[in-house]
């Protein structure tokens, strides 16, 4: 909520993106890091950690902003967002250009069905979250399930995650 509030405030001209973006990212990193530490027994969360580290590297290499590709935004139908990012009206993103450091780690992967542009770090995070869902489905305190029931349960959990992601788009 902090990141979203700062992003919205920047879009409305209430905050300067030079400090709002890095502050938002710092708060998010601290909270996510604490959550990962508290749940370190879940092995799939190590993929989330890798994704978090990749995103952190590119964000801090670029002054606290995640670089986003204008071409990728156009491909997913979000071309009207390019002028907002160019005008520094977004606290979270900066437009990818020739001065961008680690450009391959930025938001460069278009996902047209979801109307999203994601980074390689985001993909690791999604894989890790999916793995946690699978771990949760397989580690149940209920009586032992058959392999068919386990597979069905995992598929239902993954379908629920996919549905929630699709609704969020």
Rosetta constraint file for C-alpha pairs under 8 A:
AtomPair CA 1 CA 5 HARMONIC 5.89 0.50
AtomPair CA 2 CA 6 HARMONIC 6.13 0.50
AtomPair CA 2 CA 24 HARMONIC 6.36 0.50
AtomPair CA 2 CA 27 HARMONIC 7.55 0.50
AtomPair CA 2 CA 28 HARMONIC 7.84 0.50
AtomPair CA 3 CA 7 HARMONIC 6.06 0.50
AtomPair CA 3 CA 21 HARMONIC 7.86 0.50
AtomPair CA 3 CA 24 HARMONIC 4.65 0.50
AtomPair CA 3 CA 25 HARMONIC 6.94 0.50
AtomPair CA 3 CA 27 HARMONIC 7.78 0.50
AtomPair CA 3 CA 28 HARMONIC 7.05 0.50
AtomPair CA 3 CA 92 HARMONIC 8.00 0.50
AtomPair CA 4 CA 8 HARMONIC 6.04 0.50
AtomPair CA 5 CA 9 HARMONIC 6.00 0.50
AtomPair CA 6 CA 10 HARMONIC 6.03 0.50
AtomPair CA 6 CA 15 HARMONIC 7.20 0.50
AtomPair CA 6 CA 20 HARMONIC 5.99 0.50
AtomPair CA 6 CA 21 HARMONIC 7.30 0.50
AtomPair CA 6 CA 24 HARMONIC 6.60 0.50
AtomPair CA 6 CA 91 HARMONIC 6.75 0.50
AtomPair CA 7 CA 11 HARMONIC 6.17 0.50
AtomPair CA 7 CA 20 HARMONIC 7.52 0.50
AtomPair CA 7 CA 21 HARMONIC 7.30 0.50
AtomPair CA 7 CA 90 HARMONIC 5.86 0.50
AtomPair CA 7 CA 91 HARMONIC 4.85 0.50
AtomPair CA 7 CA 92 HARMONIC 6.37 0.50
AtomPair CA 8 CA 12 HARMONIC 6.22 0.50
AtomPair CA 8 CA 90 HARMONIC 7.81 0.50
AtomPair CA 9 CA 13 HARMONIC 6.17 0.50
AtomPair CA 9 CA 14 HARMONIC 4.98 0.50
AtomPair CA 9 CA 15 HARMONIC 5.67 0.50
AtomPair CA 10 CA 14 HARMONIC 5.52 0.50
AtomPair CA 10 CA 15 HARMONIC 4.62 0.50
AtomPair CA 10 CA 16 HARMONIC 6.10 0.50
AtomPair CA 10 CA 17 HARMONIC 6.04 0.50
AtomPair CA 10 CA 20 HARMONIC 7.28 0.50
AtomPair CA 10 CA 89 HARMONIC 5.96 0.50
AtomPair CA 10 CA 90 HARMONIC 5.92 0.50
AtomPair CA 10 CA 91 HARMONIC 5.70 0.50
AtomPair CA 11 CA 89 HARMONIC 4.84 0.50
AtomPair CA 11 CA 90 HARMONIC 5.54 0.50
AtomPair CA 11 CA 91 HARMONIC 7.46 0.50
AtomPair CA 12 CA 89 HARMONIC 7.86 0.50
AtomPair CA 13 CA 89 HARMONIC 7.40 0.50
AtomPair CA 15 CA 20 HARMONIC 6.30 0.50
AtomPair CA 16 CA 20 HARMONIC 5.98 0.50
AtomPair CA 16 CA 91 HARMONIC 7.62 0.50
AtomPair CA 17 CA 21 HARMONIC 5.49 0.50
AtomPair CA 17 CA 88 HARMONIC 6.56 0.50
AtomPair CA 17 CA 89 HARMONIC 7.00 0.50
AtomPair CA 17 CA 90 HARMONIC 6.52 0.50
AtomPair CA 17 CA 91 HARMONIC 4.46 0.50
AtomPair CA 17 CA 92 HARMONIC 7.73 0.50
AtomPair CA 18 CA 22 HARMONIC 7.27 0.50
AtomPair CA 18 CA 91 HARMONIC 7.43 0.50
AtomPair CA 19 CA 23 HARMONIC 6.09 0.50
AtomPair CA 20 CA 24 HARMONIC 6.03 0.50
AtomPair CA 20 CA 91 HARMONIC 5.72 0.50
AtomPair CA 21 CA 25 HARMONIC 6.25 0.50
AtomPair CA 21 CA 64 HARMONIC 6.05 0.50
AtomPair CA 21 CA 65 HARMONIC 6.15 0.50
AtomPair CA 21 CA 90 HARMONIC 7.93 0.50
AtomPair CA 21 CA 91 HARMONIC 4.21 0.50
AtomPair CA 21 CA 92 HARMONIC 4.92 0.50
AtomPair CA 21 CA 93 HARMONIC 7.84 0.50
AtomPair CA 22 CA 26 HARMONIC 6.09 0.50
AtomPair CA 22 CA 63 HARMONIC 7.37 0.50
AtomPair CA 22 CA 64 HARMONIC 4.32 0.50
AtomPair CA 22 CA 65 HARMONIC 6.68 0.50
AtomPair CA 22 CA 91 HARMONIC 7.96 0.50
AtomPair CA 22 CA 92 HARMONIC 7.81 0.50
AtomPair CA 23 CA 27 HARMONIC 6.30 0.50
AtomPair CA 24 CA 28 HARMONIC 6.25 0.50
AtomPair CA 24 CA 92 HARMONIC 7.79 0.50
AtomPair CA 25 CA 29 HARMONIC 5.99 0.50
AtomPair CA 25 CA 64 HARMONIC 7.13 0.50
AtomPair CA 25 CA 92 HARMONIC 7.80 0.50
AtomPair CA 26 CA 30 HARMONIC 6.17 0.50
AtomPair CA 27 CA 31 HARMONIC 6.26 0.50
AtomPair CA 28 CA 32 HARMONIC 5.99 0.50
AtomPair CA 29 CA 33 HARMONIC 5.75 0.50
AtomPair CA 29 CA 52 HARMONIC 7.92 0.50
AtomPair CA 30 CA 34 HARMONIC 6.14 0.50
AtomPair CA 31 CA 35 HARMONIC 6.27 0.50
AtomPair CA 32 CA 36 HARMONIC 6.12 0.50
AtomPair CA 33 CA 37 HARMONIC 6.15 0.50
AtomPair CA 34 CA 38 HARMONIC 6.21 0.50
AtomPair CA 35 CA 39 HARMONIC 6.27 0.50
AtomPair CA 36 CA 40 HARMONIC 5.79 0.50
AtomPair CA 36 CA 45 HARMONIC 6.75 0.50
AtomPair CA 36 CA 49 HARMONIC 7.39 0.50
AtomPair CA 39 CA 45 HARMONIC 7.72 0.50
AtomPair CA 40 CA 45 HARMONIC 6.91 0.50
AtomPair CA 40 CA 46 HARMONIC 7.78 0.50
AtomPair CA 42 CA 46 HARMONIC 7.91 0.50
AtomPair CA 42 CA 132 HARMONIC 6.82 0.50
AtomPair CA 42 CA 135 HARMONIC 7.67 0.50
AtomPair CA 43 CA 132 HARMONIC 7.84 0.50
AtomPair CA 44 CA 48 HARMONIC 7.23 0.50
AtomPair CA 44 CA 128 HARMONIC 4.95 0.50
AtomPair CA 44 CA 129 HARMONIC 7.14 0.50
AtomPair CA 44 CA 131 HARMONIC 5.09 0.50
AtomPair CA 44 CA 132 HARMONIC 5.47 0.50
AtomPair CA 44 CA 135 HARMONIC 7.74 0.50
AtomPair CA 45 CA 49 HARMONIC 6.28 0.50
AtomPair CA 45 CA 128 HARMONIC 5.32 0.50
AtomPair CA 45 CA 129 HARMONIC 6.97 0.50
AtomPair CA 45 CA 131 HARMONIC 7.69 0.50
AtomPair CA 45 CA 132 HARMONIC 6.80 0.50
AtomPair CA 46 CA 50 HARMONIC 6.31 0.50
AtomPair CA 46 CA 128 HARMONIC 7.00 0.50
AtomPair CA 47 CA 51 HARMONIC 6.29 0.50
AtomPair CA 47 CA 124 HARMONIC 5.58 0.50
AtomPair CA 47 CA 125 HARMONIC 6.17 0.50
AtomPair CA 47 CA 127 HARMONIC 6.82 0.50
AtomPair CA 47 CA 128 HARMONIC 4.68 0.50
AtomPair CA 48 CA 52 HARMONIC 6.03 0.50
AtomPair CA 48 CA 124 HARMONIC 5.91 0.50
AtomPair CA 48 CA 125 HARMONIC 4.15 0.50
AtomPair CA 48 CA 126 HARMONIC 7.36 0.50
AtomPair CA 48 CA 127 HARMONIC 7.49 0.50
AtomPair CA 48 CA 128 HARMONIC 4.90 0.50
AtomPair CA 48 CA 129 HARMONIC 6.98 0.50
AtomPair CA 49 CA 53 HARMONIC 6.10 0.50
AtomPair CA 49 CA 125 HARMONIC 7.40 0.50
AtomPair CA 50 CA 54 HARMONIC 6.23 0.50
AtomPair CA 50 CA 121 HARMONIC 7.12 0.50
AtomPair CA 50 CA 124 HARMONIC 6.69 0.50
AtomPair CA 50 CA 125 HARMONIC 7.59 0.50
AtomPair CA 51 CA 55 HARMONIC 6.16 0.50
AtomPair CA 51 CA 120 HARMONIC 7.26 0.50
AtomPair CA 51 CA 121 HARMONIC 3.78 0.50
AtomPair CA 51 CA 122 HARMONIC 5.93 0.50
AtomPair CA 51 CA 123 HARMONIC 7.13 0.50
AtomPair CA 51 CA 124 HARMONIC 4.73 0.50
AtomPair CA 51 CA 125 HARMONIC 5.05 0.50
AtomPair CA 52 CA 56 HARMONIC 5.95 0.50
AtomPair CA 52 CA 121 HARMONIC 6.27 0.50
AtomPair CA 52 CA 122 HARMONIC 7.80 0.50
AtomPair CA 52 CA 125 HARMONIC 7.02 0.50
AtomPair CA 53 CA 57 HARMONIC 6.06 0.50
AtomPair CA 53 CA 121 HARMONIC 7.55 0.50
AtomPair CA 54 CA 58 HARMONIC 6.52 0.50
AtomPair CA 54 CA 105 HARMONIC 6.86 0.50
AtomPair CA 54 CA 120 HARMONIC 7.62 0.50
AtomPair CA 54 CA 121 HARMONIC 5.16 0.50
AtomPair CA 55 CA 59 HARMONIC 6.03 0.50
AtomPair CA 55 CA 66 HARMONIC 7.77 0.50
AtomPair CA 55 CA 105 HARMONIC 7.00 0.50
AtomPair CA 55 CA 106 HARMONIC 7.51 0.50
AtomPair CA 55 CA 119 HARMONIC 7.59 0.50
AtomPair CA 55 CA 121 HARMONIC 5.33 0.50
AtomPair CA 55 CA 122 HARMONIC 7.48 0.50
AtomPair CA 56 CA 60 HARMONIC 5.99 0.50
AtomPair CA 57 CA 61 HARMONIC 5.95 0.50
AtomPair CA 58 CA 62 HARMONIC 6.22 0.50
AtomPair CA 58 CA 66 HARMONIC 6.69 0.50
AtomPair CA 58 CA 67 HARMONIC 7.79 0.50
AtomPair CA 58 CA 101 HARMONIC 7.04 0.50
AtomPair CA 58 CA 102 HARMONIC 5.90 0.50
AtomPair CA 58 CA 103 HARMONIC 7.60 0.50
AtomPair CA 58 CA 105 HARMONIC 6.03 0.50
AtomPair CA 58 CA 106 HARMONIC 6.44 0.50
AtomPair CA 59 CA 63 HARMONIC 6.58 0.50
AtomPair CA 59 CA 64 HARMONIC 4.91 0.50
AtomPair CA 59 CA 65 HARMONIC 5.00 0.50
AtomPair CA 59 CA 66 HARMONIC 4.88 0.50
AtomPair CA 59 CA 67 HARMONIC 7.47 0.50
AtomPair CA 60 CA 64 HARMONIC 4.79 0.50
AtomPair CA 60 CA 65 HARMONIC 7.11 0.50
AtomPair CA 61 CA 101 HARMONIC 6.03 0.50
AtomPair CA 61 CA 102 HARMONIC 7.40 0.50
AtomPair CA 62 CA 66 HARMONIC 7.08 0.50
AtomPair CA 62 CA 67 HARMONIC 7.40 0.50
AtomPair CA 62 CA 100 HARMONIC 6.55 0.50
AtomPair CA 62 CA 101 HARMONIC 6.13 0.50
AtomPair CA 64 CA 92 HARMONIC 7.83 0.50
AtomPair CA 65 CA 91 HARMONIC 7.33 0.50
AtomPair CA 65 CA 92 HARMONIC 5.33 0.50
AtomPair CA 65 CA 93 HARMONIC 5.01 0.50
AtomPair CA 65 CA 94 HARMONIC 5.70 0.50
AtomPair CA 66 CA 92 HARMONIC 6.17 0.50
AtomPair CA 66 CA 93 HARMONIC 4.65 0.50
AtomPair CA 66 CA 94 HARMONIC 5.94 0.50
AtomPair CA 66 CA 106 HARMONIC 6.06 0.50
AtomPair CA 66 CA 107 HARMONIC 7.05 0.50
AtomPair CA 67 CA 93 HARMONIC 5.62 0.50
AtomPair CA 67 CA 94 HARMONIC 4.74 0.50
AtomPair CA 67 CA 95 HARMONIC 5.40 0.50
AtomPair CA 67 CA 96 HARMONIC 4.90 0.50
AtomPair CA 67 CA 100 HARMONIC 7.20 0.50
AtomPair CA 67 CA 103 HARMONIC 7.07 0.50
AtomPair CA 67 CA 106 HARMONIC 5.00 0.50
AtomPair CA 67 CA 107 HARMONIC 6.09 0.50
AtomPair CA 68 CA 72 HARMONIC 7.79 0.50
AtomPair CA 68 CA 73 HARMONIC 7.78 0.50
AtomPair CA 68 CA 93 HARMONIC 6.35 0.50
AtomPair CA 68 CA 94 HARMONIC 6.15 0.50
AtomPair CA 68 CA 95 HARMONIC 5.16 0.50
AtomPair CA 68 CA 96 HARMONIC 5.24 0.50
AtomPair CA 68 CA 106 HARMONIC 5.89 0.50
AtomPair CA 68 CA 107 HARMONIC 4.55 0.50
AtomPair CA 68 CA 108 HARMONIC 6.13 0.50
AtomPair CA 68 CA 117 HARMONIC 7.75 0.50
AtomPair CA 69 CA 73 HARMONIC 6.32 0.50
AtomPair CA 69 CA 95 HARMONIC 6.25 0.50
AtomPair CA 69 CA 96 HARMONIC 5.22 0.50
AtomPair CA 69 CA 106 HARMONIC 7.73 0.50
AtomPair CA 69 CA 107 HARMONIC 6.28 0.50
AtomPair CA 69 CA 108 HARMONIC 5.31 0.50
AtomPair CA 70 CA 74 HARMONIC 6.26 0.50
AtomPair CA 70 CA 79 HARMONIC 7.25 0.50
AtomPair CA 70 CA 82 HARMONIC 6.06 0.50
AtomPair CA 70 CA 95 HARMONIC 6.72 0.50
AtomPair CA 70 CA 96 HARMONIC 7.14 0.50
AtomPair CA 71 CA 75 HARMONIC 6.28 0.50
AtomPair CA 72 CA 76 HARMONIC 6.49 0.50
AtomPair CA 72 CA 108 HARMONIC 5.96 0.50
AtomPair CA 72 CA 109 HARMONIC 6.58 0.50
AtomPair CA 72 CA 110 HARMONIC 5.15 0.50
AtomPair CA 72 CA 117 HARMONIC 6.40 0.50
AtomPair CA 73 CA 77 HARMONIC 6.36 0.50
AtomPair CA 73 CA 78 HARMONIC 4.93 0.50
AtomPair CA 73 CA 79 HARMONIC 5.41 0.50
AtomPair CA 73 CA 81 HARMONIC 7.52 0.50
AtomPair CA 73 CA 82 HARMONIC 7.30 0.50
AtomPair CA 73 CA 110 HARMONIC 7.11 0.50
AtomPair CA 73 CA 116 HARMONIC 7.81 0.50
AtomPair CA 73 CA 117 HARMONIC 6.48 0.50
AtomPair CA 74 CA 78 HARMONIC 5.47 0.50
AtomPair CA 74 CA 79 HARMONIC 4.35 0.50
AtomPair CA 75 CA 79 HARMONIC 7.85 0.50
AtomPair CA 75 CA 110 HARMONIC 6.63 0.50
AtomPair CA 75 CA 112 HARMONIC 6.79 0.50
AtomPair CA 76 CA 110 HARMONIC 6.13 0.50
AtomPair CA 76 CA 111 HARMONIC 6.48 0.50
AtomPair CA 76 CA 112 HARMONIC 4.44 0.50
AtomPair CA 76 CA 113 HARMONIC 7.76 0.50
AtomPair CA 76 CA 115 HARMONIC 4.93 0.50
AtomPair CA 76 CA 116 HARMONIC 6.45 0.50
AtomPair CA 76 CA 117 HARMONIC 7.30 0.50
AtomPair CA 77 CA 112 HARMONIC 7.53 0.50
AtomPair CA 77 CA 115 HARMONIC 6.63 0.50
AtomPair CA 78 CA 82 HARMONIC 7.59 0.50
AtomPair CA 78 CA 115 HARMONIC 7.36 0.50
AtomPair CA 80 CA 84 HARMONIC 7.65 0.50
AtomPair CA 81 CA 85 HARMONIC 6.45 0.50
AtomPair CA 82 CA 86 HARMONIC 6.09 0.50
AtomPair CA 82 CA 95 HARMONIC 7.56 0.50
AtomPair CA 83 CA 87 HARMONIC 6.02 0.50
AtomPair CA 84 CA 88 HARMONIC 6.37 0.50
AtomPair CA 84 CA 89 HARMONIC 5.14 0.50
AtomPair CA 84 CA 90 HARMONIC 6.65 0.50
AtomPair CA 85 CA 89 HARMONIC 5.66 0.50
AtomPair CA 85 CA 90 HARMONIC 5.67 0.50
AtomPair CA 85 CA 93 HARMONIC 6.56 0.50
AtomPair CA 85 CA 94 HARMONIC 5.86 0.50
AtomPair CA 85 CA 95 HARMONIC 5.98 0.50
AtomPair CA 86 CA 94 HARMONIC 7.19 0.50
AtomPair CA 86 CA 95 HARMONIC 6.14 0.50
AtomPair CA 88 CA 94 HARMONIC 6.99 0.50
AtomPair CA 90 CA 94 HARMONIC 7.59 0.50
AtomPair CA 96 CA 100 HARMONIC 5.85 0.50
AtomPair CA 96 CA 103 HARMONIC 6.98 0.50
AtomPair CA 96 CA 106 HARMONIC 7.91 0.50
AtomPair CA 102 CA 106 HARMONIC 7.22 0.50
AtomPair CA 104 CA 108 HARMONIC 6.97 0.50
AtomPair CA 105 CA 119 HARMONIC 5.87 0.50
AtomPair CA 105 CA 120 HARMONIC 5.92 0.50
AtomPair CA 105 CA 121 HARMONIC 7.04 0.50
AtomPair CA 106 CA 118 HARMONIC 7.64 0.50
AtomPair CA 106 CA 119 HARMONIC 5.17 0.50
AtomPair CA 106 CA 120 HARMONIC 7.46 0.50
AtomPair CA 107 CA 117 HARMONIC 5.64 0.50
AtomPair CA 107 CA 118 HARMONIC 4.58 0.50
AtomPair CA 107 CA 119 HARMONIC 4.16 0.50
AtomPair CA 107 CA 120 HARMONIC 7.70 0.50
AtomPair CA 108 CA 117 HARMONIC 6.28 0.50
AtomPair CA 108 CA 118 HARMONIC 6.16 0.50
AtomPair CA 108 CA 119 HARMONIC 5.82 0.50
AtomPair CA 109 CA 117 HARMONIC 5.42 0.50
AtomPair CA 109 CA 118 HARMONIC 5.15 0.50
AtomPair CA 109 CA 119 HARMONIC 5.97 0.50
AtomPair CA 109 CA 120 HARMONIC 7.56 0.50
AtomPair CA 110 CA 115 HARMONIC 7.73 0.50
AtomPair CA 110 CA 116 HARMONIC 6.18 0.50
AtomPair CA 110 CA 117 HARMONIC 4.45 0.50
AtomPair CA 110 CA 118 HARMONIC 6.48 0.50
AtomPair CA 111 CA 115 HARMONIC 5.93 0.50
AtomPair CA 111 CA 116 HARMONIC 5.23 0.50
AtomPair CA 111 CA 117 HARMONIC 5.86 0.50
AtomPair CA 111 CA 118 HARMONIC 7.44 0.50
AtomPair CA 112 CA 116 HARMONIC 6.52 0.50
AtomPair CA 114 CA 166 HARMONIC 6.30 0.50
AtomPair CA 114 CA 169 HARMONIC 5.65 0.50
AtomPair CA 115 CA 169 HARMONIC 6.55 0.50
AtomPair CA 116 CA 169 HARMONIC 7.39 0.50
AtomPair CA 118 CA 122 HARMONIC 5.93 0.50
AtomPair CA 118 CA 123 HARMONIC 7.33 0.50
AtomPair CA 119 CA 123 HARMONIC 6.63 0.50
AtomPair CA 120 CA 124 HARMONIC 6.56 0.50
AtomPair CA 121 CA 125 HARMONIC 6.27 0.50
AtomPair CA 122 CA 126 HARMONIC 6.17 0.50
AtomPair CA 123 CA 127 HARMONIC 6.13 0.50
AtomPair CA 124 CA 128 HARMONIC 6.10 0.50
AtomPair CA 125 CA 129 HARMONIC 6.20 0.50
AtomPair CA 126 CA 130 HARMONIC 6.10 0.50
AtomPair CA 127 CA 131 HARMONIC 6.09 0.50
AtomPair CA 128 CA 132 HARMONIC 6.25 0.50
AtomPair CA 129 CA 133 HARMONIC 6.36 0.50
AtomPair CA 130 CA 134 HARMONIC 6.33 0.50
AtomPair CA 130 CA 158 HARMONIC 6.86 0.50
AtomPair CA 130 CA 161 HARMONIC 7.72 0.50
AtomPair CA 131 CA 135 HARMONIC 6.04 0.50
AtomPair CA 132 CA 136 HARMONIC 6.01 0.50
AtomPair CA 133 CA 137 HARMONIC 6.14 0.50
AtomPair CA 133 CA 154 HARMONIC 7.50 0.50
AtomPair CA 133 CA 157 HARMONIC 6.46 0.50
AtomPair CA 133 CA 158 HARMONIC 7.10 0.50
AtomPair CA 134 CA 138 HARMONIC 6.18 0.50
AtomPair CA 134 CA 154 HARMONIC 5.64 0.50
AtomPair CA 134 CA 157 HARMONIC 7.44 0.50
AtomPair CA 134 CA 158 HARMONIC 7.76 0.50
AtomPair CA 135 CA 139 HARMONIC 5.93 0.50
AtomPair CA 136 CA 140 HARMONIC 6.74 0.50
AtomPair CA 137 CA 150 HARMONIC 7.20 0.50
AtomPair CA 137 CA 153 HARMONIC 6.26 0.50
AtomPair CA 137 CA 154 HARMONIC 5.66 0.50
AtomPair CA 137 CA 157 HARMONIC 7.33 0.50
AtomPair CA 138 CA 150 HARMONIC 6.45 0.50
AtomPair CA 138 CA 154 HARMONIC 7.50 0.50
AtomPair CA 145 CA 149 HARMONIC 5.78 0.50
AtomPair CA 145 CA 150 HARMONIC 6.01 0.50
AtomPair CA 146 CA 150 HARMONIC 6.16 0.50
AtomPair CA 147 CA 151 HARMONIC 6.07 0.50
AtomPair CA 148 CA 152 HARMONIC 6.14 0.50
AtomPair CA 149 CA 153 HARMONIC 6.03 0.50
AtomPair CA 150 CA 154 HARMONIC 6.21 0.50
AtomPair CA 151 CA 155 HARMONIC 6.20 0.50
AtomPair CA 152 CA 156 HARMONIC 6.16 0.50
AtomPair CA 153 CA 157 HARMONIC 6.26 0.50
AtomPair CA 154 CA 158 HARMONIC 6.18 0.50
AtomPair CA 155 CA 159 HARMONIC 6.00 0.50
AtomPair CA 156 CA 160 HARMONIC 6.16 0.50
AtomPair CA 157 CA 161 HARMONIC 6.33 0.50
AtomPair CA 158 CA 162 HARMONIC 6.12 0.50
AtomPair CA 159 CA 163 HARMONIC 6.05 0.50
AtomPair CA 160 CA 164 HARMONIC 6.20 0.50
AtomPair CA 161 CA 165 HARMONIC 6.21 0.50
AtomPair CA 162 CA 166 HARMONIC 6.08 0.50
AtomPair CA 163 CA 167 HARMONIC 6.10 0.50
AtomPair CA 164 CA 168 HARMONIC 6.17 0.50
AtomPair CA 165 CA 169 HARMONIC 6.54 0.50
